[in-house]
Amino acid sequence: MEALWDGILSHLKGRLSRPTFETWIKPATAQQFDQDCLIIRTPNPFARSWLQQHYAGAIAQAGEQVIGRPIQVDFIVSEQSEETSKPVIEREPAPVAPPANVASLNSKYTFSRFVVGANNRMAHVAALAVAEMPGCNYNPLFLCGGVGLGKTHLMQAIGHYRLDIDTRTKIAYVSTERFANELIEAIRRDAMQTFREHYRRVDLLMIDDIQFIEGKEYTQEEFFHTFNALYESGKQIVIASDRPPQLIPRLQERLSSRFSMGLITDIQQPDIETRMAILQKKAEYENMFVPQDVIHHIASAYTTNIRELEGALIRAVAYVSISGLPMTVETISPILSPPRTRGEITDEAILELVCDELKVSAEDMRSDSRRRDISQARQLCMYLLRKYTDLSLPKIGQALGGKDHTTVLYAIDKIEQSKLRDPEVQRLLQRLGNRLEADARH
Ligand SMILES: Nc1ncnc2c1ncn2[C@@H]1O[C@H](COP(=O)(O)OP(=O)(O)OP(=O)(O)O)[C@@H](O)[C@H]1O
């Protein structure tokens, strides 16, 4: 067994990147080899599921090369870890010594606390790839998605991952607003040299909410040069935004094209299962006991913003602990306010946005015209009104020139269907949703 494991290690060492090997493979050990099945012991449950998901195939292949016949692999968690792994928060490997630049990262925004669902799978895979091999494939990595959907979390997880591997990695995580303010301050103090050195010597630059760079000519100019300097020296850049580069108004063309050079990946709204998993994980990490029906109830009430979803859970837990009442759906219902952005998205805003985006007039939308572009815009508008307002089906019909409620139902169904089939429609809906939420916020 030892010879087999040593052989596997030397095969994998040559195939995987050093950080991957050091982080995931090296801490594991061979526990048993019986009937061509190799049982591998991992230091904690997180490592077990990670190895299972990402490296089981590579290990089995390496094993086959060593002994000349196929083997199966399975993973167990070291008993010592099972005993000491409660509460769950202690399972996370801590960095050896907190590096100076870890201060700007939220310690909770790690990969292990990020729940992967259909809505963010691509973004998660891309972030992991960047974390494992920065400056290689996806540079820059451009994460886009609506408010509170995990862009900052995923971005900072890359930072934590790099720091876990090497505490000396130079990381800058900065919001666009702060970058712009620091720039103004540097100009005022005649300290441009220091400003430039600070941003151009990092190994990983993460810039959040880049949409706020719109119209800031001087910040765009400076960021352009920072970007080029880092890119040319093979350093990784990660950018987060509520919309894709081409939809950021008044963004210089040369920046927009640089942002699109690597990989643009979006995060969509999570489905009910993912929302429940997020709440469960949060409750686990915070050592809160929350029954399944309460989790389901909260996850059903908050659909568009994970920050609000988590906020509702925290409020519910605080409420029962202060009031001394049991944690049930009935007790917590009164304190669950409807999500903030929902009330602020009005039917006029939706109508205006659809007219603007699809270039049709409000009169056309209310007319009986069956022209393809007009009826598509009308159907889209009905769908968004249903999703973002409390209007009933007949009221939606009325808002669009007195259409019947069955016409509204048909429209909603049609958009739902095309959303499933057509990624273009998915992207359009995501973009419209982002714009509605962003406008409602400001
Ligand atoms: N997939 C996920 N798993 C676990 N927690 C998540 C997930 N997605 C988001 N969260 C949590 O939701 C909250 C909001 O996420 P985050 O701040 O990353 O959103 P954002 O997209 O950057 O929002 P904004 O547009 O406002 O900047 C955070 O507490 C984050 O940990």
The ligand as an ORCA input file, in Angstrom:
! r2SCAN-3c Opt
* xyz 0 1
  N     -23.107     30.901     -2.650
  C     -23.027     31.442     -1.429
  N     -22.786     30.686     -0.342
  C     -22.737     31.214      0.886
  N     -22.904     32.520      1.151
  C     -23.138     33.346      0.111
  C     -23.214     32.853     -1.229
  N     -23.450     33.888     -2.049
  C     -23.530     34.971     -1.270
  N     -23.338     34.661      0.026
  C     -23.373     35.579      1.173
  O     -24.273     36.633      0.856
  C     -23.788     37.869      1.322
  C     -23.678     38.844      0.162
  O     -22.666     38.404     -0.721
  P     -21.642     39.408     -1.434
  O     -21.357     40.582     -0.576
  O     -20.485     38.606     -1.902
  O     -22.540     39.862     -2.656
  P     -22.167     40.833     -3.866
  O     -22.641     40.135     -5.082
  O     -20.746     41.233     -3.829
  O     -23.102     42.088     -3.542
  P     -22.989     43.642     -3.995
  O     -23.497     43.695     -5.390
  O     -23.893     44.345     -3.032
  O     -21.563     44.060     -3.886
  C     -22.454     37.575      1.979
  O     -22.631     37.451      3.377
  C     -22.031     36.247      1.391
  O     -21.226     35.495      2.284
*
